[in-house]
Amino acid sequence: MGDVKPFKVDVPEEALDDLRRRIVSTRWPESECVEDWTQGIPLAYTREVAEYWASGYDWRRAEKQLNRFDHYKTNIDGLDIHFIHQKSPHPEAFPLVMTHGWPGSVVEFLKVIDQLVDPTAHGGKAEDAFHVVCPSLPGFGFSGKPTKAGWGVKATAKAWDQLMVRLGYGAGYGAQGGDWGAAVTTQIGCNGGHCKAIHVNMAIAKPPPEAMKDPTEEEQAVLGQLKYYQEWDSGYSKQQSTRPQTIGYALVDSPVGQMAWILEKFWSWMDCNGHPENTLTRDELLDNIMIYWVTATGASSARLYWESFGKFTDDKVELPTGIASFPKDVIQSPRSWCEKVYNITHW
């Protein structure tokens, strides 16, 4: 069994000083030629957030929030994996591994860990408790950066099973995820292993031939969403899945470049009524961006697209599967599509 070592998020002050210097010395482009976000994140808003990032944002506050939870690292197949492992005070709690996506991080789980670990403190029942494990994907956050190809979705799913066994959950656990986390979770479900059930909030399901020939009204709406995504919202994925190293130089060198690359997707993908700060605070948005910046993972995180984008499994998940489909999701696969991929027990 590999060693599991405690870890604390503690970014050196020199790194924060360097961040501020880089923001102040940004060479800015001219303004967009339109009065909306159709050419990308507007210059005025980008400068406003950058100024706050350099002079008003408090990373130490974010560190305290992160370090409220128990962080660890362990080596799996030659790569250091960072994860939060928060055990429930309820002894019969069910183990649960939760996986983030891009451009996310474990920061996205900070608001739900307490409720999952100790539901009785939040009006719930002890039987609803979980031992929560939130790993950082390979090449993301405080996990190690792969130095050779092969760390795609399939390798990550196998690593997560090893991680859960290493933590003492060989008798069985659940898996949850959205975005890339949904891809990893789906693969875990296909593998079976020690996992007993999965839950995803971005179901991965292709349109069947009949939907392309004679789509229902619901399917027409979904196909329209897919068409818009492919034409107007997927440039980032084409770049990251074909030339992640090339875009990586800009993302790792320029904090404003990294911020704009991520923040524009939060605007596009959140249910935010046209402005990202309608849903998340500016601090919350920057907390997530900081995970990429302080770890210099702009390139290494993009490589997951090169490894696995469009290469998802065609196997069916036979494990019990829960799916959450929200009205403003980027992709809303109809249940009829998902039933060909998952053994749906909750929708």
Secondary structure by P-SEA (a helix, b strand, c coil): cbbbbbbbbcccaaaaaaaaaaaaacccccccccccccccccaaaaaaaaaaaaccccaaaaaaaaacccccccccccbbbbbbbbbbccccbbbbbbbbccccccccccccccccccccccccccccccbbbbbcccccccccccccccccaaaaaaaaaaaaaaaccccccccccccaaaaaaaaaaaaccccccccccbbbbcccccccccccaaaaaaaaaaaaaaccccaaaaaaacccccaaaaaaccaaaaaaacaaaaaacccccccccccccaaaaaaaaaaaaaaccccccccccccccccccccccccbbbbbbcccccccccaaaaaaccccccc
